Amino acid sequence: MDYLRAFDRTVHVHGSDTAIVTMDGDTYTYTEFDNRSTQLANALDERVGNSPCAVLACNGLQAAESMIASHKRGSPTVQLPFRDEPAELVQMAETAGATALVFDDANAETARRLFELGDFDAGIHAGRRDLGVDWAESYESVLAKAPRDLPEHLPADGKTNVFYTSGTTTLPKAVRFDGEQMWIGAYQAVMEHGIDQTDVAVVITPWYHMVTSASWLYPHWAAGATTVLQSQYEPDDTLSLLERHDATGLLAVPAQLDELCKSQADANYDVDSLSYVRTGGAIVPETLIDRVRNQFTEAVYNTYGMTEAGPNLTFAHPSVQDDHPGTIGKKSFSWELRVVEQVGLDERPDPQATVEPGERGEIIARGPGLPDGYVDNPKAEARNFFDGWLRTRDVAKVDTDGFLYIVDRVDNMFTSGGENIYPTEVENALESHEDVSEALVVGLDDDHWGNKVAAVVVVDGQAGPKKLDDFCREHPSLADFKRPREYATRTEPLPRTETGTIERERVVEEHFG
């Protein structure tokens, strides 16, 4: 089974049902969605053959159509993270072999720079702006001239999607997936969340992220549900969309949920239709889960995954979270996960060296949704992929009931005086202070300790280094060797990626040089 066969079934069964609602309120049925994506596939086939097509667009109709067109072509849609710099985007497109670029009005100037810096054979502009260039064809004109039936040679037997890792410390790495792997991710989400044709999902996370595509858009289209596409995330607009469309499902990263809770507390939109919220992408505080339950819905799914394997490695069903607070759940049915003894960053973990319940180790994963590796990055591939397994680089522990809990990243852990320091533990302690909203803990070079524990703390009140240090000394769950020896305070929120990950290197550079 592959995703295209699932989508064809949806069109056959739910052709007259609404597939897509845009931010402007335009609606498209599954039959229209099917026809337009076929026309896009044919247009790209005519212009660049089986070469990949890069897409630089906000959440919208063209992004959605490109996701289906890639399956009809059997050649990848290269899902570019549009907020990156043009030079980086060109490098990403070239790494994936993209020779066509589809872009929207919001990203037109960036697309112009990509054509100046890169080597593209075709440019297709989805929008109304007059760009004054001869290399950009009109998206709607291109579709209007293309046939609605696929030729016999399509789809080719190739990959369908290229995603990019977050890239907080290096250039994002490209990962290729095929239609079968996308189907595996989709049916996992359909099964775990119980998605069907009556559902209405609001889409606020960028479409180019693996989690948005594989666990949100593709599953809802496979089930014949309706997807409401928010082009640019803004909390009040999201709440308005939830109310206006009687939305049943919402995917949001923890930072977005925090903002939505604050906005909802002020505005009190009618969100009674919301049956569940899915989150993940960063460690989710128990207090945030409680706020979402109080303001939106009791059903909050905490999930775990990554670009290299898909977003559906684990699910924590709402029913288990009272007895297992903070858990990311258990492994999904198509994945095998093990928590094994930690090794160095350039070593290979031993899949047989599983840790005992309560002990810390690194999660490794394998399953049919695992890709072959990275695109044109053998060094990184050798570090993370081995013998059919993937190093997640996430430190976790498993309880006696088999539930998993993320502790930290392998990359973040450091030693001080010979003791392992897991920053998240210290950050959680600091964030329990009433005047602290966020904290980041790192190890700084120290002649005596090797590394000393240092903290950057976002304060809402008058808490300074002395008050924070006194608080940590008295904290019941924080051993003295974990206590920060240096503090930096700030009032601005810590910078984060779109998936909610703190940009650690940027923060360290700003405060400690």
C-alpha positions in Angstrom: 0.0 0.0 0.0 1.2 3.5 -0.7 -0.2 7.0 -0.1 -1.4 7.6 -3.6 -3.7 4.6 -3.5 -5.1 5.8 -0.2 -5.7 9.3 -1.7 -7.4 7.8 -4.8 -9.8 5.9 -2.5 -10.6 9.2 -0.7 -11.4 10.9 -4.0 -13.6 8.0 -5.0 -15.6 7.9 -1.7 -15.5 11.6 -0.6 -15.1 13.4 -3.9 -17.8 16.0 -3.2 -16.7 16.6 0.4 -14.5 19.6 1.3 -10.8 18.8 1.4 -9.3 22.3 1.9 -10.3 25.6 3.2 -7.8 28.5 2.7 -7.2 31.5 4.9 -9.2 33.5 2.5 -12.2 31.2 2.9 -11.9 29.5 -0.5 -13.0 25.9 -0.4 -11.9 22.9 -2.6 -13.6 19.5 -2.8 -11.6 16.3 -3.0 -12.4 16.0 -6.7 -11.1 19.6 -7.3 -8.0 18.8 -5.2 -7.4 15.7 -7.2 -7.8 17.4 -10.6 -5.6 20.3 -9.7 -2.8 18.1 -8.3 -2.9 16.0 -11.4 -2.6 19.1 -13.6 0.4 20.3 -11.5 2.0 16.8 -11.8 1.6 17.0 -15.6 2.9 20.5 -15.8 6.0 19.7 -13.9 6.5 16.5 -15.9 6.4 18.6 -19.1 8.9 21.1 -17.7 11.5 19.2 -15.7 10.7 15.5 -16.3 11.3 13.4 -13.2 13.5 16.0 -11.4 12.4 17.1 -7.9 10.4 20.3 -7.5 11.2 22.7 -4.7 8.3 24.5 -3.1 8.7 27.8 -1.2 5.3 28.6 0.2 3.2 29.3 3.3 0.4 26.9 4.4 -2.0 27.1 1.4 -3.5 25.5 -1.6 -0.3 25.3 -3.6 1.7 23.6 -0.9 -1.1 21.0 -0.5 -1.3 20.4 -4.2 2.4 19.9 -4.4 2.3 17.3 -1.7 -0.2 15.2 -3.7 1.5 16.0 -7.1 4.7 14.4 -5.9 3.0 11.1 -5.4 1.4 11.3 -8.8 4.8 12.1 -10.3 6.8 9.6 -8.3 9.4 12.4 -7.8 9.9 14.4 -4.7 8.4 17.7 -3.6 11.3 19.4 -1.8 9.6 21.1 1.2 11.7 24.2 1.8 11.7 25.9 5.2 10.9 29.4 3.8 12.2 31.3 6.8 15.8 30.3 6.1 18.3 32.5 4.2 18.3 32.4 0.4 21.8 31.0 0.1 20.9 28.1 2.5 17.7 27.4 0.6 19.6 27.2 -2.7 22.0 24.7 -1.1 19.0 22.7 0.2 17.3 22.7 -3.2 20.6 21.7 -5.0 21.3 18.9 -2.5 17.9 17.4 -3.3 18.4 17.9 -7.1 15.4 20.2 -7.5 15.2 21.9 -10.9 11.8 23.6 -10.6 10.6 26.1 -8.0 7.0 26.7 -7.1 6.5 29.8 -4.8 3.7 32.1 -3.5 3.4 35.9 -3.2 4.6 35.9 0.4 7.9 34.3 -0.7 8.3 36.0 -4.1 11.3 38.1 -3.1 13.1 35.1 -1.6 12.3 33.1 -4.8 13.9 35.9 -6.9 17.1 35.5 -4.9 17.0 31.8 -5.3 16.9 32.2 -9.1 19.8 34.6 -9.0 21.9 32.3 -6.8 20.8 28.9 -8.1 20.2 27.0 -11.3 16.5 26.3 -11.9 14.9 25.2 -15.2 11.3 26.3 -14.3 9.7 28.8 -12.0 6.0 28.8 -11.2 4.5 31.7 -9.3 1.2 31.2 -7.3 0.0 34.7 -6.7 -1.1 38.0 -8.1 2.0 40.1 -7.8 3.6 41.4 -10.9 7.2 40.3 -10.5 8.5 41.8 -13.8 10.5 38.7 -14.7 10.3 36.4 -17.6 11.2 33.2 -15.8 8.1 33.0 -13.6 5.0 31.4 -15.1 1.6 31.9 -13.6 0.5 28.9 -11.4 -3.1 29.1 -12.5 -2.2 29.4 -16.2 0.1 26.5 -15.9 -2.6 24.3 -14.4 -5.2 25.5 -16.9 -3.1 24.3 -19.8 -2.3 20.9 -18.3 -4.4 17.7 -18.7 -6.4 16.2 -15.9 -5.3 12.6 -16.6 -1.9 11.2 -15.8 0.1 9.7 -18.7 1.0 6.1 -18.6 4.6 6.7 -17.5 3.5 8.4 -14.2 3.9 7.9 -11.4 7.5 6.9 -11.6 8.8 4.5 -9.0 10.7 7.0 -6.9 10.7 9.0 -3.7 7.9 11.5 -3.0 8.9 13.9 -0.2 12.1 15.6 0.9 12.1 17.1 4.4 14.8 18.9 6.3 15.9 18.5 9.8 15.7 21.6 12.1 19.3 22.5 11.8 19.8 24.5 15.0 23.6 24.0 14.9 24.3 23.0 11.2 22.7 23.4 7.8 19.5 21.3 7.8 20.0 17.8 6.5 17.7 16.5 3.7 15.8 13.2 4.2 13.9 11.4 1.4 10.8 9.3 1.8 8.6 7.3 -0.6 4.9 6.8 -0.9 4.8 3.7 1.3 6.6 5.4 4.1 4.2 8.4 4.0 1.3 6.0 4.1 2.7 4.3 7.2 2.8 7.6 9.0 -0.6 8.6 7.8 -2.4 5.4 8.9 -0.7 5.5 12.3 -2.2 8.9 12.9 -5.6 7.9 11.6 -5.7 5.0 13.9 -4.3 6.6 17.0 -6.5 9.8 16.8 -9.5 8.1 15.3 -9.7 10.5 12.3 -12.6 10.2 10.0 -14.5 12.1 7.3 -16.4 14.2 9.9 -13.2 15.8 11.3 -12.1 19.4 10.7 -8.4 20.0 11.4 -6.9 23.5 11.6 -3.3 23.5 10.3 -1.1 26.1 12.0 2.4 24.5 12.0 4.3 25.0 8.8 3.5 22.4 6.1 7.1 21.7 5.3 7.7 20.1 8.7 7.5 16.3 8.8 5.0 16.4 11.7 2.6 18.7 9.8 2.7 16.6 6.6 2.9 13.1 7.9 0.8 13.3 11.1 -1.7 16.0 10.1 -2.3 16.7 6.5 -1.7 13.3 4.9 -3.8 11.5 7.6 -6.8 13.8 7.3 -6.8 13.6 3.5 -6.6 9.8 3.7 -9.7 9.8 5.9 -11.6 12.3 3.8 -11.6 15.0 6.5 -11.5 18.8 6.0 -8.2 20.7 6.5 -8.3 24.5 7.3 -5.0 26.0 6.3 -3.7 29.0 8.3 -1.1 30.7 6.1 0.8 32.4 8.9 0.4 31.5 12.6 -1.1 34.1 14.8 -2.9 33.0 18.1 -6.1 35.1 17.8 -6.5 34.1 14.1 -6.1 30.4 15.1 -8.8 30.7 17.8 -11.1 32.4 15.3 -10.6 29.6 12.8 -11.3 27.0 15.5 -14.6 28.8 16.3 -15.6 29.6 12.8 -15.1 26.1 11.3 -16.2 24.1 14.4 -12.8 22.5 14.3 -12.4 19.0 15.9 -8.6 18.7 15.9 -5.5 21.0 16.4 -1.8 20.2 16.1 0.4 22.7 17.9 3.9 22.7 19.4 4.2 23.6 23.2 5.2 27.2 22.6 2.1 27.7 20.4 -0.1 26.0 23.0 1.2 28.4 25.7 0.3 31.4 23.5 -3.1 30.0 22.6 -3.9 29.5 26.2 -3.0 33.1 27.0 -5.1 34.4 24.1 -8.0 32.2 25.0 -8.0 33.4 28.6 -8.5 37.0 27.3 -10.8 36.3 24.4 -12.8 33.2 25.3 -13.6 31.9 21.8 -16.1 29.1 21.5 -14.0 26.0 21.0 -16.4 23.4 22.4 -16.2 21.5 19.1 -12.5 20.7 19.7 -12.3 17.0 20.5 -8.5 16.7 20.8 -5.2 18.5 20.7 -2.0 16.9 19.5 1.4 18.3 20.6 5.1 17.3 20.6 8.4 18.7 19.2 9.7 19.6 22.6 9.3 18.5 26.2 5.7 19.4 27.3 5.4 20.6 30.9 2.6 19.0 32.9 1.4 22.5 33.8 0.8 23.3 30.1 -1.1 20.0 29.6 -3.4 21.1 32.5 -4.0 24.5 31.0 -4.9 23.1 27.6 -7.3 20.7 29.3 -8.9 23.5 31.2 -9.3 25.9 28.3 -9.7 23.6 25.2 -10.3 19.9 25.6 -9.5 17.1 28.0 -8.0 15.0 25.2 -4.4 16.1 24.8 -2.1 13.7 23.0 1.6 14.0 23.8 3.6 12.5 20.9 7.2 11.9 19.9 9.0 11.6 16.6 11.7 13.2 14.5 12.3 14.2 10.8 14.5 11.2 10.3 11.8 8.7 11.2 8.5 10.4 11.1 6.5 12.1 13.9 4.7 9.0 15.1 7.3 7.0 17.0 5.2 7.2 20.2 1.7 8.3 21.3 0.7 9.2 24.8 -3.1 8.7 24.8 -5.0 11.2 27.0 -6.2 8.3 29.2 -2.7 7.4 30.4 -1.4 10.8 31.3 -3.0 11.1 34.8 -1.3 8.0 36.0 1.9 8.7 33.9 2.3 12.5 33.8 4.9 13.7 31.4 5.1 10.5 29.4 5.5 10.4 25.6 3.7 7.1 25.7 4.7 3.7 24.2 6.1 2.8 20.9 3.7 2.9 17.9 2.7 -0.4 16.4 5.0 -0.2 13.4 8.1 0.9 15.3 10.6 -0.9 17.5 12.1 1.4 20.2 14.8 0.5 22.7 16.4 2.6 25.4 20.0 1.5 25.5 23.2 2.5 27.3 24.6 5.8 26.2 27.8 6.0 24.1 29.8 8.8 22.6 28.5 10.9 19.8 30.7 9.2 17.3 30.1 5.7 18.6 27.4 3.2 17.8 25.0 2.1 20.6 24.6 -1.6 21.3 20.9 -2.5 20.5 21.2 -5.4 23.1 22.4 -3.1 25.9 19.0 -2.0 27.1 18.7 -0.2 30.4 16.6 -1.2 33.4 13.4 0.6 34.3 14.2 4.0 35.8 17.7 4.2 34.3 18.6 6.7 31.6 19.6 5.7 28.1 19.4 6.7 24.5 16.3 5.9 22.4 17.1 4.0 19.2 14.4 3.1 16.6 13.8 1.0 13.6 10.8 0.2 11.5 9.4 0.2 7.9 9.0 4.0 7.9 12.8 4.5 8.4 14.5 6.1 5.4 17.8 5.0 4.0 19.7 8.0 5.5 20.4 11.6 4.6 20.7 13.0 1.1 24.4 13.5 0.1 25.6 13.7 3.7 27.5 10.4 4.4 29.3 11.7 7.5 26.1 12.6 9.3 24.4 9.5 8.0 27.2 7.3 9.5 26.7 9.0 12.9 23.0 8.5 13.1 22.0 5.4 11.0 23.5 2.0 11.7 22.5 -1.6 10.9 18.9 -0.7 10.3 18.6 1.5 13.4 18.4 5.2 14.0 20.1 7.0 16.8 17.5 9.6 18.1 20.1 11.3 20.3 17.3 11.6 22.9 18.0 10.6 26.5 15.0 8.8 28.0 13.9 6.5 30.8 11.2 3.9 30.8 9.1 3.0 33.8 8.0 -0.4 35.0 4.8 -0.1 32.9 6.7 0.5 29.7 6.0 4.2 29.4 8.8 6.4 28.0 9.9 9.8 29.4 12.2 12.2 27.6 15.0 13.4 29.9 17.2 15.5 27.5 19.3 15.4 24.3 22.5 13.4 24.2 24.1 16.5 22.6 23.0 18.7 25.6 24.3 16.5 28.4 27.7 17.5 29.9 29.9 16.5 32.8 30.9 18.6 35.7 33.4 17.3 38.2 32.9 13.8 36.7 29.1 13.9 37.2 26.6 13.8 34.3 24.4 16.9 34.1 21.2 16.7 32.2 20.2 20.4 31.6 16.4 19.7 31.5 16.4 18.5 35.1 18.0 21.8 36.2 15.8 23.8 33.9 12.6 22.2 35.4 13.8 23.1 38.9 14.4 26.7 37.9 11.1 27.0 36.1 9.3 25.9 39.3 10.2 29.3 40.8 7.2 31.7 40.7 9.2 34.5 39.0 10.8 32.3 36.3 9.0 31.6 33.0 11.9 29.9 31.1 15.4 28.6 31.8 18.3 27.3 29.7 21.2 25.4 31.3 24.5 24.8 29.7 28.1 23.7 30.6 30.8 26.4 30.4 34.5 25.5 30.3 36.0 25.6 33.7 39.6 24.8 34.8 38.5 23.1 38.0 35.3 21.3 37.1 35.8 20.7 33.4 32.4 22.3 32.9 30.5 24.5 35.3 26.8 24.6 35.3 25.4 28.0 34.0 21.9 29.1 33.5 20.1 31.7 31.4 16.8 32.6 33.1 13.8 34.5 31.9 12.4 36.3 34.9 9.0 37.9 35.3 9.6 39.5 38.7 12.6 40.6 40.8 14.4 37.3 40.9 18.2 37.8 40.6 21.2 35.5 40.8 21.2 35.3 44.6 17.5 34.6 44.9 17.8 31.9 42.2 20.8 30.4 43.8 19.1 30.3 47.2 16.1 28.7 45.6 18.2 26.0 43.9 20.1 25.2 47.2 16.7 24.5 48.8 15.1 22.7 45.9 14.3 19.1 47.1 15.0 17.4 43.7 18.2 19.2 42.7 21.5 17.8 44.0 24.1 20.4 44.8 26.5 19.4 42.0 23.7 20.2 39.5 23.2 23.7 41.0 24.2 26.6 38.6 27.3 28.4 39.5 26.7 31.3 37.1 23.4 33.0 36.1 22.3 35.4 33.4 18.8 36.9 33.6 16.7 38.4 30.9 13.1 39.4 30.4 12.7 38.5 26.7 11.5 34.9 25.8 14.3 32.6 24.7 14.5 32.3 20.9 13.1 29.1 19.5 12.8 27.3 16.2 9.4 26.8 14.7 9.1 23.4 16.3 9.7 24.9 19.8 13.4 24.0 20.2 15.4 26.6 22.0 18.3 28.0 19.9 20.9 27.0 22.5 24.0 28.2 20.7 22.5 31.6 20.0 21.5 32.1 23.7 25.0 31.0 24.9 26.7 33.4 22.5 24.4 36.3 23.6 25.0 35.8 27.3 28.4 34.0 27.7 30.2 34.9 24.5 
